Amino acid sequence: MQYNKYLKWFAVASTVGMLLILLGGALVTKTDSGMGCGRHWPGCNGQLIPDVITADVLIEFSHRLVTGSVGILIVILAVWSWKALGHIRETKFLAISAVFFLILQALIGAAQVMWGQGDFILALHFGISLLSFASVFLLTLLIFEVDRKFDADKLQIGKRLKWHTFGVSIYSYFVVYTGALVRHTESGLACLDWPLCRNGSFELPRSSFEWVQMGHRTAAALIFVWILVIMIHAIRHYKNQRIIYWGWISAFTLVALQATTGMIVVLTRLNLYIALLHSLFITLLFGLLTYMILLVSRSKLKK
């Protein structure tokens, strides 16, 4: 019992740490601090610990320290949960995924520092970190036995909701990618109006930057509508299954907050704090969607 208690606290610390890695990476990108340590990795400006601290150095070096420290936590959590919860069918897969995607995103970050990468490759960085976060998040939920509290194996979910759950979850990853592409191509202010690129003038984008910006807005609008449709369906047909009912209400709340902060980011001309909130909401939404997939995978088919 004591063993499980410590494992729970360790899982929470690992989940919070992964969230800090995601927000730290977003901060590095949004403040253009990626080269704060020059072309040096894992050292910084030719030193193990830099003696000249500028804002860029502080942001980039702190992100590396957090990633390295949390990486150790994730490896320990993966091994610990494997031994303690290996009998649960998802545990081993999630443990391997958490470590694999964390290492992969670290290698992409290191490759960018050492040799540089194209914008389309860099846009994957945040998404890969998101997969590692989702794996750690789901491991934490399994450790806390959240699935048992909601009787996940007794849920009855229809084919329509199952396909919607898988579809919108996969699509959300595409939305994340388009958002990361906006940052890495520096297209954040390509369109200064909202919701159109130029309000009062309905026309196609004029440049590649505008295409990237409006492409992300279109993708975000579609996921907003899609989750709204799913929420209405859940409210109508799953009132007796509270985790499904409240889960999709929560998902719509998060996607609404994401859309709102996305709008405010443009209108405030890339306010840093709002931009970080925007990243936070999509991270929480993706984590929730992966949990809904876990529930669907364990549920029985509703007739």
N, C-alpha and C positions, 0 to 999 in steps of 0.2 A: 504493500500500500504506500509505504514511504517512497519506494522506488518510482511509482507512478506519479506521486506528488512532485518530485524533483523533475521528472520528465516533462510534466505539464508546464512548469515554470520555464524550463529550458526551451520548450517549443514556442512559448509566447515571446521570449527574448529573441529567438531566431526569426520569428515572423516580423516583429518590430524592426529588427536589423535589416531584413530584406526590404522592408518599406523604406528605410533610410537609404539603402543603396539605390533604389529606384528614384527617390526624390533627389538624392545627391547627384545622380547621373543627369537628371533633368536640369538641376541647377548649373552643372558644368556646361551643358549645352546652351542654356538660355543666357548665361553670362559670358559665353564664348571663352571659357577658361580651359579648354581642352589642351592647350599648349602651355599651360602655366608652368609645367616642369620640363619644357622643351622636348627634344627627341630622346628623352631618357626614360627607361622603364626597367626594373621597378624603382630605380633611384629617381631623384628629382634634381634636374639641372646639374648632373654629374656628381651628386652627393647622396648619401643614404638618407640624411635629414637635411633639408635646405637651410642655410643660415640667413639667406635673404628672403624675407617673407613679404610678398605683395598679395593683393587681393586674389589674383589669378592663381598664384602658387598655393595660397591657403585653401581655396576651394578645390583645386585639382588634387593636392596632396592629401587633404582630409578625406576626399572621396576614395582615394586609394587605400588609406588606412582603414576606413570603415568597411570597404569591400573585402580586404584581407582578413580583418578580424571576424567579420560575420561569416566569411567563407569557412573559417575554422569551426564556427558554431554549427554551420549547416552540415559539414562532414560528420561531426560528432552526433548531431541530431539524426542524421540518416542511419548511422550505424546503431545508435541506441534504439531508435524506433524499429529498426529491422529486427533486432533481438527481442524487444519487448512486445512488438505487435506484428511480428512476421506472419501470424496466423490469419490476420485480416487481409483480404485479397488485394486491396489497393496499396498496401503499405510499401512493399518492395519496389513497385513501379514508381511510386511517388518519391521514395528515397533516392532512387537512381536518377530520376528526372531533376530533382532539386539540385543535386551535385553537378550533373552533366551540364545543365543550362547555365548554372552559375559560372562554371569554368569556361564555357563557350563565350559568354558575354564578357568575361574578363580578358579572354584572348583577343576578341574583336577590339576591345578598348586598347589593349596593348599594341595591336597591329596598327591601329590608327595613330597612336603616338609615335611608333617607330618608323612607319613607312607611309602613313596616310591611307585613307580609304575613300571610295566614292560615296556620294550622298545616299545612293540606294542601298548600299551595304550598311552604312552607319545607321540608317533608319531601322534596321533589324535589331540594333543594340538594345533599345528600350523594350521591344517586343520579346526578345529572348530573356531578358531579366524578368519580364512579366510572367513568363512560363515557370521560371524558377520560384518566383514569389507564390504563384498559384499552387505549386507542388508543396511548398513549405506550409502554406495556409491550410491546405487540405489535410496534411499530416497532423497539424495542430488540432483541427476539428476531430480527426479520428482519435487522437490521444485523449481529448476531452469527452469522447464518446457522444458527440453531438448527434450523430446519426442514430444512435440508440434512443436518445431522448425523444426524437421525433419519429421513432418507429419507421425508419427508412425502408426496411424490408416489407413493411405492411402498406406502404403507400400504393395507391392505384392511380396511374397516370395514363391518359388516352394517347393514341398514336399521334394525334394532331399536336398535342402539347410536347410530346417527345421530340418530334421533328422540328418544331419551333425552337426548342431548347438547344438542340445540337446546331441548328442552322444559325441562330443569332449569336451563339457563342463563337463559332468559327468566324462569322462575319465581323464580330467585335474586334478580332485580331487584325483584320484588314483595316478597320477604322483606326486602330492604334498605329498601324504602319503609315497610313496617310498622314496622321497627325505628326508622327516623328519626321516624316519627309518634309513637312512644312517647316519644321525647325531647322533641319540640316541643310535645306536648300535656301534658307533665309527668306522664306516666302511669307512670313508672318504679317508683314505690312504691305503685301502686294495689292491687297484690296482694303481700302480704308473705311468703306461703308459696310453695313450689315443689314439684312441678310444677303443682298446682292453685292457684287463687287463695286458697282456704281449705282446707288439707288436712283430710281427714276429713269434708268436707261437699261432695259433688258437686252443684253447682248452677250455674245460669246467672249470668253477671256481673250486678251490681246497678247499675252506673253506666257512663257512657260511657268513663270512664278505665279501668275494669276490662275493658270490651269491647276497647279498644285494646290493652291489655297481653296479654290472653288470646288475642286475634287474632294477635298477633305470635308468641306461644309456639306456637300451633297451626301457623302457617305455617312456623316454624323446625323443628318436629317433623317435618313432612311432608318438608321438603328433606333432613333428616337420614336419614329412611327411604329416600327416593328415591335419594340418592347411595350409600347402603349397598347397595341393590339393584343399581345400576349397577356398583359395585365388585365385587360377587360375580360378576356377569356377565362383567366384564373379566378377573377372575382365572381363570374357567373356560374362556374362549374366546380370550383374547388373550395367553397366556403368551409366544408367539413374537414379539410386537410390544411391546417393552419400554416405549416411550413411552406407549402406551395402558394397559398393565398398571400401570406405576408412576404414571402420571398420575392414574388414578382412585383408587389407594390414597392418593396425596397429597391428592386432593380430599376423600376421606372423613376423613382425619386432620385437615384444616383445618376441616371442618364439625363434627367432634367437639369440637375445641378451641373453636370458636365457641359451640357449645351449652353446653359446660362453663363458659366465662367468662360466658355469659349467665345461667346459674344462679347463679354466684358473685356477679355484680353485684347480683342481688336479695337474696341471703343476707347480703351485706356492706353492704346499704343504699346502693348506688350508689357503691362505691369507685371513685375516679377512675382509678386505674392499671389496674384490671381492666376498666373500661369502655372505656378506650383500646385495650387488648388485644383486646377484643371487636370494635371497629371495624377493627383491623388484620387480624384473621383473616378477616373477611368481605371485606375489600379484596383480600387475597391469593387467597382462594377465587374471587372474581369474575374476577380476572386470569387464574387458571388455567383457569377454565371458558371464557373467551373464546379462550384458546390451544387448547383442545380443539376449539372450533368451527372454528378455522383449520385444524387437522389434518383434521377431518372434511371440510371444504370442498375439501381437496386430495386426499383419499384416493380410492381406487377402491372400487367396490362389491364387498363380499365375498359370494361365492356360497355 
